[in-house]
Amino acid sequence: MGGLLGLAAAVGVILMWQGVVSLRRRARGVPEPLRARPGQLRAWSLRRRELIRQAGFERMRPGQLLGIQVAASLGVGIVVLIATHTTAVAVCFGLFAALVPVTLVRRARLRRMTEFRAVWPEAIDNLASAIRAGMALPDALAALALRGPASLRPAFASFGSAYVATGRFGHCLDTLKAQLAEPVADRVCETLRLAGEVGGSEVSTMLRTLSELLRIDARTRAELETRQGWTVNAARLAVAAPWLVLLLLGTQPTTLTAFDSSSGIILLASGATASAVAYRLMLRLGRLPEQPRVLR
């Protein structure tokens, strides 16, 4: 018990020190030292940053998400240890709790991508109509802050404000792509960038064709997601059921004490590994293909 409390205090001190250092860097205008990190760590940070951005949490950083994971792991581990008085079980549930924040972020990303997939055809139709009516490309994009879907209006309002302030169409398109972090937004922005640089009379026709393709894709995905929903939920319940039973055994201290032995620790480690592998395999087999952001 004392060791876990000491570890929690040490992690808290480290996170506070990192926060103070980050605030000092921002106050001095010093950029974060991302390029000095090793290649694998930097790639992990970029993947986390992309996930957080696609989930809509623009102010969150990968380090903050990692801190939330550590805090959740320590909190749940200490609570389970107090309730069951079994270190091995507390460690297992602490490790599981560390995955909960990432899972919530992934679900937020999935909801946001699904919502965007449903409203992009309407936004593209409005954009194509504005271009066909003779409106300039920047004005057509900025007008979506008033006439576009509600979920996309904040991004286009930011684009309109940035364009009025800077007048740099290409830079504002890059900012819009980074804010939406979505493959359809990348394609629309690059199409408008090309039309703005070299001109083109078929931009509205191409946008309407893209809108029709997106509607077909949205209908197909909705049918597939509905059919696979029951299977995925059943698989998740099958993975979680043994651990819920183990947690219910906390009312019987004599039963849980057996897991503090070497054989009990091996059993828990094997069960945790099997559950993790089965869960990852279930996610991979049940995952629908997504469009990559090739034009980011």
N, C-alpha and C positions, 0 to 999 in steps of 0.2 A: 504493500500500500504506500509506504513512504517512498519507495523507488519511483512509482508512477507519479506521485505528486511532485517529486523532484524533477522528473523528466518534463512534466507539464510546465513547471516554473521555468525550466531552462529554455523550452521552446517559446514560451511567452516572451522571455527576455530577448531572444534572438529576433523574433518578429518585430518587437518594439524598436530594436536597434536598426533593423533594416528599414522600418518606416521613417525613423529620424534621418537616416542617411539619404533616403529618397527625397524627403522634404527639403533637405539642404541642397541637394543637386538641382531640384526644381527652382529653388529660390535664387541660386546662382546662375541658372540658365544652362547648366551642364547636362547634355543628353545622357540617357541611360546607356551604360556600356554593353550594348547587345553584341557588337561585333567582336568584342574581346572574349566572348564565351566560346567554349569548344563547339565543334560542328553539331554533334548530336544534341547537346543541350539547347543550342540555338534553334535547331529544327523542332525540338519539342516545344520550345517557347512560341515559335511561329504557329505551330499547329494549334496550341492552346489559344493563342490570341485570335486565330481565325474562327475557332469554335465559339469563343466568347462573343466575338463581333457578330457572327451569324445568329447567335441567340438573342441579340438585341441589347446586351449589357455593355455598352460602349465605354463606361467609366471603370469597368473592372479590368484588372490586369492578371496575367497568369500567376504571378506571385501571390496575389490576394486570394485567388481560387485555391492555390496550394495551401495557404494558411488556413482557409476555411476547412479544407479537408483534414489537416492536422488537428485543428480544434475539435471538429466533429468526432474524429477517431479517439482522441484523448477523453472527450466528454462521455461518449458512449461506453468506452472501455472502463472508465472509473465507475460509472453508474452500474454497469453489469457486474463489476468486481464487488461493489458494495452489496448488490442484491444477491449474488450467488456465492461469493467468497471463493471463486475458482479462477485462477489467473489465466489458464489456457482458454477457457470459454470467453473471458473478458477480452483477451487478445484477438480472438477470432471475430467477435462482434465489433471490436474497434476497427479491425481491418475492413470489415464490410461497411462500417459507417463512413470510412474515408472515401468510398466509391459513391456515396449518396449525392454529394454536391455536383460531381461531374455528371451523374445520371440526370439530375434535375436540369442542368445546363443543356444537356443533349436533348431532353424532352422539350425545353423551351425553344431550342433551335429547330426541332422538327415541327412544332406548332407554327413557328414564324415562317418557315419555308413553305408549309402547307397553305398558310394564309396568303403568302405572296403568290403562290402558284395559282390560287383561285382568283386573285384580283388583277394580276398582270394583264390578261387579255383586255379588260375594261380600260386600264390605263393606256395600253398601246393603241386601242381604238381612238381614245380621246386625243392622243398625241398625233396619230395619223390624220385625224380630222382637222386638227389645228394647222398641221403642215400643209395639207391640201387647201386650206382656206387662205394660205399665203402668209401665215404667221412665221416669224423668224424662229430658228431652232432653239436659241436660248429662251425666248419668250414662250414657246410651246412647252418646254420642259417646266419652266417656272409656273405656268398656268395650271399644271397638274396639282399644285399646292391648294388650289381652290376647286378644281373640277375633277380631280383624280380620286381614287379610292382612299378611304380614311386612313388605312394602315400605311400608305405610301406618302401621304401629304407632308409629314414632318421632314422627310428626306428631301423632297422637292422644294419645300419652303426654305430649307438650308441652302440648297443650290441657288435659288433665286436671290437670296440675300448675299451669298458669296459672289455671284456674278455682278450684282449691282455695285458691290464694294470694289471688286478687282477688275471686272471686264475681261477676265481670262477664261475663255470658254473651255479650253482643254484641261486646265488645272481644276476647274469646277467639276468637270466630268469625272476626273480622277477621284475627287473628294466624294462625289455621289456614289461611284462604284465602291469605294472603301466603306462608306456608311451602310449601303444596302447589303454588300457582301453576298451577292446572289448571281448565278450564272445568266439569268435572263437580263438582269440589269447590265451586266457586262456586255452582252450582245447588243442591247439597245444603245448603250452609250458609245460603243465603238462604231455602230452604224451611223449615229448622228455625228460623231467626230469625223468620219470619212466623208459624210455628206457636207459638213461644214468646210472641210479643207479642199476637196476637189469638186464639190457640187454633185448633183444627181437629181433627176426628175422622177425616179421611181422609188423614192424613199417611203412615201406613204403606202404604195402598193406592197412593198416588201414588209413593212410593219404590219399591215393587215394580214398578210400570209402568215407571219410569225404568230399573230394573235390566234388565228384559226388552229395552227399546230399546237399552241399551248392549251387551247380548250380541249382538243382531242386527248392530249397527254394528261390533263387534269382529270377528265372523266375516266380514263383507263386506270390511272393511279388510285382514284377513289374506289373503284370496284375491287382492285387487288388488295388495297389496305383493309377494306371491309371483310374480305374473305379470310385474310390471314390474321385478323385481329384476335379471333378466338383461339387460334393455334398458338400465337405468341403469348397470350395471357395464360393459357394452360401450361405452357412450358415454364414461364416465370413462377407460377404457383408451385409447380413440381420441384423447382430448385429451392424455393424459399420454405417449403413445408417442413423438411427435416430440421432446419435451424429454428423454426418456430416451436417445434416439438421440444428441441433441446432447451430453448429458453423457458418453456413451461415446466421443464424438469427442475427449474431453479427453486421450486417449492420443496424439493426433496434434497437437502444438502448431502445426505449420504450417497446419493446417486451421482451428483456432480463432482464429489470429491475424487471419484475414480478417474476423472479426466486430468487430474493433476499428476498422475503417474506417467512414466515414460511411454507405456503402451497407449494410454489415453491421449497423450499429446500427439503421438504418431497417428492415431485414429482421427483426431480432429484435423490434423494437417492434411491427411489423405482426403477426408471429406471436403475440406475447404478447396483443395486443388481440383477435385472432381467437379465441385459445384461451379468454380470459376471457369474451368474448361468447357463444361456443358453450357454455361450461360453465354460465353463468347461464341461458341459454335452455333447456338440457337440464334444469336443476333446476326451472325454472318450468313447463315442459311436463310433466315427470314427477311434479310435486308433487300429492299428494292434498289435497283441501280439508279444512281443520281448523276445529273449532268455535272461534269467537272468545270471548274472555273478556268478555262483555257485562255480567256481574254482579260484576266485580272490586271 
